[in-house]
């Protein structure tokens, strides 16, 4: 069994399209989607290049997950959690 991590540029509405593309492949056991990180984890017996090709054929921009993506995600999440919007503080 192989675990493939992918970075897929998507919003919440694209999750259904992603799952439909992957459902056509044989050998996929589980699909985990994290829309905040734009990370997709696919577990199964299908080759990783076939998974990537199926997602790209579905019209989504995808690539394999790398360590650089982890660093960028940690940096972005750390910066945005510190920012808070207070609608009552105008001055």
TIMI-2910 file (N, C-alpha, C, CB; in pm, 1 decimal, decimal comma, always signed):
<rs>
+----------+----------+----------+----------+----------+----------+----------+----------+----------+----------+----------+----------+------+
!      n_x !      n_y !      n_z !     ca_x !     ca_y !     ca_z !      c_x !      c_y !      c_z !     cb_x !     cb_y !     cb_z ! resn !
+----------+----------+----------+----------+----------+----------+----------+----------+----------+----------+----------+----------+------+
!    +85,3 !   -117,7 !     +0,0 !     +0,0 !     +0,0 !     +0,0 !    +89,5 !   +123,5 !     +0,0 !    -96,9 !     +0,1 !   +122,8 !  Unk !
!    +50,9 !   +219,8 !    -78,2 !   +130,3 !   +340,1 !    -96,2 !    +50,0 !   +461,7 !    -50,4 !   +173,9 !   +355,4 !   -243,7 !  Unk !
!   +119,8 !   +556,9 !    +12,6 !    +58,4 !   +681,6 !    +54,5 !   +117,9 !   +792,9 !    -31,1 !    +80,6 !   +708,4 !   +207,7 !  Unk !
!    +31,9 !   +867,2 !   -101,0 !    +75,5 !   +974,6 !   -189,4 !    +20,5 !  +1105,8 !   -136,4 !    +29,2 !   +949,8 !   -336,1 !  Unk !
!   +111,2 !  +1202,7 !   -114,0 !    +71,2 !  +1335,3 !    -69,0 !    +82,1 !  +1431,5 !   -185,8 !   +158,0 !  +1383,0 !    +50,6 !  Unk !
!    -23,8 !  +1508,1 !   -207,9 !    -28,6 !  +1599,9 !   -321,6 !    -68,4 !  +1739,1 !   -275,9 !   -126,7 !  +1549,1 !   -428,2 !  Unk !
!    -18,2 !  +1838,8 !   -346,8 !    -62,9 !  +1976,3 !   -327,4 !   -155,4 !  +2008,1 !   -444,1 !    +58,7 !  +2078,0 !   -319,1 !  Unk !
!   -281,0 !  +2035,1 !   -411,6 !   -381,9 !  +2061,2 !   -514,1 !   -440,8 !  +2199,1 !   -488,2 !   -493,7 !  +1951,0 !   -514,1 !  Unk !
!   -428,9 !  +2287,7 !   -585,9 !   -484,6 !  +2421,8 !   -571,2 !   -635,0 !  +2414,3 !   -591,0 !   -420,1 !  +2521,4 !   -672,0 !  Unk !
!   -708,6 !  +2436,4 !   -480,5 !   -853,8 !  +2422,2 !   -487,4 !   -919,5 !  +2501,8 !   -375,8 !   -894,8 !  +2274,1 !   -478,8 !  Unk !
!  -1047,7 !  +2520,1 !   -391,9 !  -1132,8 !  +2574,0 !   -286,4 !  -1232,3 !  +2463,4 !   -250,7 !  -1206,5 !  +2707,8 !   -331,9 !  Unk !
!  -1317,7 !  +2490,4 !   -156,4 !  -1409,2 !  +2385,8 !   -106,0 !  -1494,8 !  +2322,9 !   -216,2 !  -1500,5 !  +2444,3 !     +1,0 !  Unk !
!  -1534,4 !  +2402,4 !   -314,2 !  -1622,1 !  +2348,1 !   -418,3 !  -1549,8 !  +2248,6 !   -508,8 !  -1679,2 !  +2461,2 !   -502,4 !  Unk !
!  -1417,5 !  +2250,6 !   -511,8 !  -1341,9 !  +2159,6 !   -596,6 !  -1322,2 !  +2022,1 !   -532,9 !  -1208,0 !  +2220,1 !   -629,0 !  Unk !
!  -1355,3 !  +2008,9 !   -405,2 !  -1335,0 !  +1880,7 !   -338,2 !  -1420,7 !  +1770,9 !   -402,0 !  -1367,7 !  +1893,2 !   -188,7 !  Unk !
!  -1541,7 !  +1804,6 !   -440,2 !  -1630,3 !  +1705,9 !   -503,6 !  -1572,4 !  +1660,9 !   -637,6 !  -1772,3 !  +1764,7 !   -523,7 !  Unk !
!  -1520,3 !  +1755,4 !   -715,0 !  -1459,7 !  +1721,9 !   -844,1 !  -1336,2 !  +1633,7 !   -823,6 !  -1421,7 !  +1850,8 !   -921,5 !  Unk !
!  -1256,5 !  +1664,9 !   -721,6 !  -1137,1 !  +1586,3 !   -690,9 !  -1173,6 !  +1442,5 !   -655,6 !  -1059,1 !  +1650,4 !   -575,7 !  Unk !
!  -1271,9 !  +1426,8 !   -568,6 !  -1313,0 !  +1292,1 !   -528,5 !  -1371,6 !  +1213,5 !   -646,6 !  -1415,7 !  +1300,1 !   -414,7 !  Unk !
!  -1440,7 !  +1282,6 !   -737,5 !  -1496,2 !  +1215,6 !   -855,4 !  -1384,5 !  +1166,1 !   -946,8 !  -1589,6 !  +1310,6 !   -932,6 !  Unk !
!  -1280,5 !  +1246,7 !   -964,8 !  -1166,9 !  +1205,8 !  -1048,1 !  -1096,8 !  +1084,1 !   -989,1 !  -1067,3 !  +1321,4 !  -1063,4 !  Unk !
!  -1080,4 !  +1084,4 !   -857,4 !  -1009,5 !   +974,1 !   -793,3 !  -1094,9 !   +848,2 !   -782,4 !   -963,0 !  +1015,9 !   -655,8 !  Unk !
!  -1226,7 !   +864,7 !   -783,3 !  -1313,5 !   +746,7 !   -773,1 !  -1307,3 !   +660,4 !   -898,5 !  -1457,4 !   +789,4 !   -747,5 !  Unk !
!  -1263,5 !   +716,6 !  -1008,5 !  -1253,2 !   +641,0 !  -1132,8 !  -1132,0 !   +547,6 !  -1135,0 !  -1246,2 !   +736,2 !  -1249,9 !  Unk !
!  -1036,0 !   +572,3 !  -1045,7 !   -916,1 !   +489,2 !  -1040,6 !   -939,7 !   +366,8 !   -953,1 !   -796,5 !   +570,0 !   -988,1 !  Unk !
!   -884,0 !   +254,8 !   -995,0 !   -895,4 !   +132,4 !   -915,6 !   -779,4 !   +126,6 !   -816,7 !   -896,7 !     +5,8 !  -1007,2 !  Unk !
!   -807,0 !    +72,7 !   -698,9 !   -701,9 !    +50,9 !   -600,8 !   -687,9 !   +159,2 !   -495,8 !   -574,4 !    +36,3 !   -670,0 !  Unk !
!   -772,1 !   +260,3 !   -499,2 !   -764,2 !   +366,2 !   -399,7 !   -850,1 !   +328,0 !   -279,7 !   -809,4 !   +502,3 !   -459,3 !  Unk !
!   -787,2 !   +328,3 !   -162,3 !   -855,2 !   +290,0 !    -39,4 !   -914,5 !   +410,0 !    +34,1 !   -759,3 !   +216,7 !    +51,5 !  Unk !
!   -836,4 !   +519,3 !    +44,1 !   -879,7 !   +632,5 !   +125,3 !   -826,6 !   +762,8 !    +66,7 !   -832,6 !   +616,0 !   +271,2 !  Unk !
!   -909,2 !   +868,5 !    +74,7 !   -869,7 !  +1002,1 !    +29,9 !   -897,2 !  +1099,5 !   +143,3 !   -946,1 !  +1044,2 !   -100,6 !  Unk !
!   -793,0 !  +1171,1 !   +186,0 !   -806,3 !  +1272,9 !   +289,4 !   -777,3 !  +1408,5 !   +226,1 !   -710,2 !  +1244,8 !   +410,1 !  Unk !
!   -866,7 !  +1505,3 !   +248,0 !   -853,1 !  +1636,9 !   +187,5 !   -846,3 !  +1741,7 !   +298,0 !   -970,7 !  +1666,1 !    +90,3 !  Unk !
!   -743,5 !  +1826,6 !   +291,7 !   -730,6 !  +1940,2 !   +382,1 !   -731,9 !  +2065,8 !   +296,0 !   -599,2 !  +1931,2 !   +469,8 !  Unk !
!   -847,7 !  +2132,8 !   +289,3 !   -861,0 !  +2248,0 !   +200,2 !   -782,6 !  +2368,0 !   +249,6 !  -1006,5 !  +2285,4 !   +185,0 !  Unk !
!   -759,0 !  +2380,2 !   +379,1 !   -681,4 !  +2493,6 !   +430,3 !   -537,1 !  +2488,7 !   +382,7 !   -685,3 !  +2496,1 !   +582,8 !  Unk !
!   -477,4 !  +2370,3 !   +387,2 !   -338,7 !  +2352,6 !   +343,0 !   -329,3 !  +2319,4 !   +195,1 !   -271,8 !  +2243,5 !   +423,6 !  Unk !
!   -442,7 !  +2293,1 !   +131,7 !   -449,0 !  +2247,8 !     -6,6 !   -369,2 !  +2118,8 !    -24,1 !   -396,5 !  +2356,8 !   -101,6 !  Unk !
!   -387,0 !  +2029,7 !    +72,9 !   -314,6 !  +1903,4 !    +74,1 !   -413,0 !  +1787,3 !    +60,3 !   -231,3 !  +1889,2 !   +203,7 !  Unk !
!   -376,4 !  +1691,3 !    -22,9 !   -457,0 !  +1571,7 !    -44,2 !   -367,4 !  +1451,2 !    -18,3 !   -518,0 !  +1567,9 !   -189,3 !  Unk !
!   -415,4 !  +1359,7 !    +66,0 !   -342,6 !  +1236,5 !    +96,1 !   -424,9 !  +1119,6 !    +43,1 !   -315,2 !  +1221,7 !   +250,6 !  Unk !
!   -365,5 !  +1043,9 !    -48,9 !   -432,8 !   +930,2 !   -111,8 !   -361,5 !   +802,7 !    -68,6 !   -434,3 !   +943,8 !   -268,1 !  Unk !
!   -437,9 !   +707,4 !    -16,1 !   -383,5 !   +579,3 !    +26,7 !   -442,3 !   +470,0 !    -62,0 !   -414,3 !   +552,4 !   +177,6 !  Unk !
!   -354,1 !   +385,1 !   -113,6 !   -402,3 !   +276,2 !   -197,6 !   -291,3 !   +206,9 !   -272,1 !   -503,1 !   +327,0 !   -295,1 !  Unk !
!   -330,6 !   +130,0 !   -372,3 !   -237,1 !    +48,8 !   -449,4 !   -210,6 !   +106,5 !   -589,0 !   -290,4 !    -92,8 !   -461,7 !  Unk !
!   -261,0 !   +224,0 !   -617,1 !   -242,9 !   +286,0 !   -748,3 !   -110,6 !   +360,9 !   -751,8 !   -360,2 !   +381,6 !   -780,9 !  Unk !
!    -45,5 !   +361,5 !   -866,8 !    +81,9 !   +431,6 !   -882,0 !    +61,3 !   +582,0 !   -868,6 !   +146,7 !   +398,1 !  -1017,9 !  Unk !
!   +158,1 !   +650,4 !   -807,4 !   +142,3 !   +792,8 !   -778,4 !   +130,5 !   +878,8 !   -904,5 !   +258,9 !   +840,7 !   -695,6 !  Unk !
!   +193,5 !   +838,6 !  -1013,8 !   +182,5 !   +917,0 !  -1136,9 !    +42,3 !   +907,8 !  -1196,9 !   +286,1 !   +869,7 !  -1239,1 !  Unk !
!    -23,5 !   +793,4 !  -1180,6 !   -161,4 !   +780,1 !  -1229,6 !   -256,6 !   +867,7 !  -1149,6 !   -207,1 !   +633,7 !  -1222,9 !  Unk !
!   -232,3 !   +877,7 !  -1019,6 !   -315,1 !   +963,4 !   -934,2 !   -299,9 !  +1108,4 !   -975,5 !   -277,7 !   +946,0 !   -785,8 !  Unk !
!   -175,3 !  +1151,8 !   -993,2 !   -148,5 !  +1289,7 !  -1033,9 !   -211,3 !  +1319,4 !  -1170,0 !     +2,9 !  +1315,8 !  -1038,6 !  Unk !
!   -199,6 !  +1228,4 !  -1262,3 !   -254,9 !  +1246,3 !  -1396,9 !   -406,6 !  +1257,6 !  -1393,8 !   -213,4 !  +1130,5 !  -1487,2 !  Unk !
!   -471,8 !  +1175,4 !  -1309,9 !   -618,5 !  +1179,0 !  -1299,9 !   -666,4 !  +1312,9 !  -1244,6 !   -669,4 !  +1064,2 !  -1210,7 !  Unk !
!   -596,3 !  +1365,9 !  -1146,5 !   -635,2 !  +1495,8 !  -1088,7 !   -617,0 !  +1606,7 !  -1190,8 !   -552,5 !  +1526,6 !   -961,7 !  Unk !
!   -507,0 !  +1603,4 !  -1262,4 !   -482,0 !  +1706,9 !  -1364,3 !   -582,9 !  +1698,0 !  -1478,9 !   -338,7 !  +1693,8 !  -1419,7 !  Unk !
!   -623,8 !  +1577,6 !  -1516,6 !   -726,0 !  +1562,0 !  -1620,6 !   -859,7 !  +1618,3 !  -1575,8 !   -741,7 !  +1415,0 !  -1658,2 !  Unk !
!   -883,1 !  +1619,8 !  -1445,2 !  -1006,0 !  +1676,1 !  -1390,5 !  -1006,8 !  +1828,1 !  -1389,3 !  -1027,3 !  +1625,3 !  -1251,4 !  Unk !
!   -897,7 !  +1889,8 !  -1433,0 !   -892,9 !  +2035,3 !  -1442,7 !   -836,4 !  +2104,8 !  -1320,5 !  -1028,2 !  +2087,1 !  -1468,3 !  Unk !
!   -776,0 !  +2029,2 !  -1229,5 !   -717,6 !  +2088,2 !  -1110,2 !   -565,9 !  +2093,7 !  -1123,9 !   -757,8 !  +2008,6 !   -984,9 !  Unk !
!   -507,0 !  +2199,8 !  -1071,5 !   -361,9 !  +2214,1 !  -1074,4 !   -304,7 !  +2138,4 !   -955,2 !   -319,1 !  +2364,9 !  -1071,7 !  Unk !
!   -220,0 !  +2038,6 !   -982,1 !   -169,3 !  +1952,0 !   -876,3 !    -22,0 !  +1921,5 !   -896,9 !   -249,3 !  +1822,4 !   -870,4 !  Unk !
!    +44,3 !  +1892,4 !   -785,0 !   +183,4 !  +1850,1 !   -786,2 !   +208,8 !  +1769,3 !   -660,1 !   +280,3 !  +1972,1 !   -795,7 !  Unk !
!   +320,0 !  +1699,2 !   -655,6 !   +351,5 !  +1621,1 !   -537,0 !   +387,9 !  +1714,1 !   -422,1 !   +466,4 !  +1522,3 !   -565,3 !  Unk !
!   +350,5 !  +1674,4 !   -300,9 !   +376,2 !  +1754,2 !   -181,1 !   +525,9 !  +1749,8 !   -151,0 !   +292,8 !  +1701,8 !    -59,2 !  Unk !
!   +583,2 !  +1864,3 !   -113,5 !   +725,5 !  +1869,9 !    -82,2 !   +746,8 !  +1934,5 !    +53,9 !   +802,1 !  +1947,2 !   -190,9 !  Unk !
!   +869,2 !  +1928,3 !   +103,3 !   +902,6 !  +1988,6 !   +232,3 !   +886,6 !  +2140,6 !   +227,4 !  +1046,3 !  +1951,8 !   +273,1 !  Unk !
!   +906,2 !  +2198,9 !   +110,6 !   +888,8 !  +2343,2 !    +94,2 !   +744,1 !  +2383,2 !   +121,0 !   +930,8 !  +2387,1 !    -47,1 !  Unk !
!   +649,8 !  +2300,9 !    +81,0 !   +508,4 !  +2328,5 !   +106,8 !   +479,6 !  +2330,1 !   +256,7 !   +419,8 !  +2224,3 !    +37,2 !  Unk !
!   +543,8 !  +2240,3 !   +332,0 !   +526,0 !  +2237,1 !   +477,5 !   +573,7 !  +2367,5 !   +539,6 !   +602,1 !  +2117,8 !   +539,2 !  Unk !
!   +690,3 !  +2417,2 !   +495,8 !   +744,1 !  +2541,4 !   +550,6 !   +655,9 !  +2660,9 !   +517,1 !   +884,6 !  +2565,0 !   +498,5 !  Unk !
!   +609,6 !  +2668,3 !   +392,8 !   +523,4 !  +2778,4 !   +352,4 !   +391,0 !  +2775,9 !   +428,0 !   +498,1 !  +2773,3 !   +202,5 !  Unk !
!   +335,3 !  +2658,9 !   +446,7 !   +208,9 !  +2646,3 !   +517,7 !   +224,6 !  +2687,0 !   +664,0 !   +156,1 !  +2502,8 !   +507,8 !  Unk !
!   +334,1 !  +2647,4 !   +727,3 !   +358,4 !  +2684,5 !   +866,9 !   +376,4 !  +2835,5 !   +879,6 !   +482,5 !  +2611,1 !   +921,9 !  Unk !
!   +446,7 !  +2896,4 !   +784,4 !   +469,2 !  +3040,8 !   +787,6 !   +339,0 !  +3117,6 !   +770,4 !   +568,4 !  +3081,5 !   +679,1 !  Unk !
!   +258,3 !  +3077,7 !   +674,9 !   +132,3 !  +3147,0 !   +647,6 !    +35,7 !  +3131,5 !   +763,7 !    +68,6 !  +3094,1 !   +519,0 !  Unk !
!    +24,1 !  +3011,3 !   +817,0 !    -70,1 !  +2990,6 !   +927,0 !    -26,4 !  +3065,3 !  +1052,1 !    -84,3 !  +2841,8 !   +957,5 !  Unk !
!   +104,1 !  +3077,0 !  +1075,1 !   +152,8 !  +3150,5 !  +1192,5 !   +124,7 !  +3299,6 !  +1178,5 !   +303,7 !  +3126,9 !  +1212,5 !  Unk !
!   +138,4 !  +3353,9 !  +1058,3 !   +115,9 !  +3497,3 !  +1037,8 !    -31,4 !  +3533,0 !  +1045,0 !   +172,4 !  +3540,9 !   +903,9 !  Unk !
!   -118,5 !  +3450,9 !   +990,8 !   -259,9 !  +3484,4 !   +988,6 !   -330,4 !  +3459,2 !  +1121,4 !   -327,7 !  +3406,7 !   +881,0 !  Unk !
!   -274,7 !  +3374,8 !  +1205,3 !   -336,7 !  +3354,3 !  +1335,7 !   -309,4 !  +3471,8 !  +1428,2 !   -286,3 !  +3225,0 !  +1399,0 !  Unk !
!   -201,0 !  +3544,9 !  +1401,7 !   -169,5 !  +3661,0 !  +1484,9 !   -253,7 !  +3781,9 !  +1448,3 !    -22,7 !  +3695,7 !  +1472,9 !  Unk !
!   -306,1 !  +3785,9 !  +1327,9 !   -387,5 !  +3898,2 !  +1283,6 !   -532,2 !  +3876,9 !  +1325,1 !   -377,1 !  +3916,4 !  +1131,2 !  Unk !
!   -585,6 !  +3974,7 !  +1390,0 !   -725,9 !  +3965,7 !  +1431,0 !   -796,1 !  +4092,4 !  +1387,8 !   -739,7 !  +3944,2 !  +1585,0 !  Unk !
!   -914,8 !  +4076,1 !  +1336,3 !   -993,5 !  +4189,6 !  +1290,3 !  -1092,7 !  +4228,9 !  +1397,8 !  -1066,2 !  +4156,9 !  +1158,5 !  Unk !
!  -1084,4 !  +4354,2 !  +1439,1 !  -1177,5 !  +4407,6 !  +1538,3 !  -1263,3 !  +4511,5 !  +1469,0 !  -1102,2 !  +4469,0 !  +1661,9 !  Unk !
!  -1390,4 !  +4483,7 !  +1440,8 !  -1473,7 !  +4577,2 !  +1365,9 !  -1508,8 !  +4702,6 !  +1443,2 !  -1598,8 !  +4509,6 !  +1323,3 !  Unk !
!  -1484,3 !  +4704,5 !  +1572,9 !  -1520,7 !  +4821,5 !  +1654,0 !  -1403,9 !  +4914,6 !  +1677,8 !  -1576,8 !  +4777,4 !  +1786,6 !  Unk !
!  -1287,6 !  +4881,0 !  +1628,9 !  -1170,0 !  +4965,3 !  +1647,8 !  -1140,8 !  +5038,0 !  +1517,3 !  -1047,0 !  +4881,4 !  +1693,5 !  Unk !
!  -1196,2 !  +5156,6 !  +1501,5 !  -1179,5 !  +5231,5 !  +1377,4 !  -1062,6 !  +5328,2 !  +1381,4 !  -1304,8 !  +5306,7 !  +1346,3 !  Unk !
!  -1018,8 !  +5367,0 !  +1499,4 !   -914,4 !  +5469,8 !  +1509,3 !   -787,6 !  +5413,6 !  +1567,3 !   -961,6 !  +5586,5 !  +1593,8 !  Unk !
+----------+----------+----------+----------+----------+----------+----------+----------+----------+----------+----------+----------+------+
</rs>
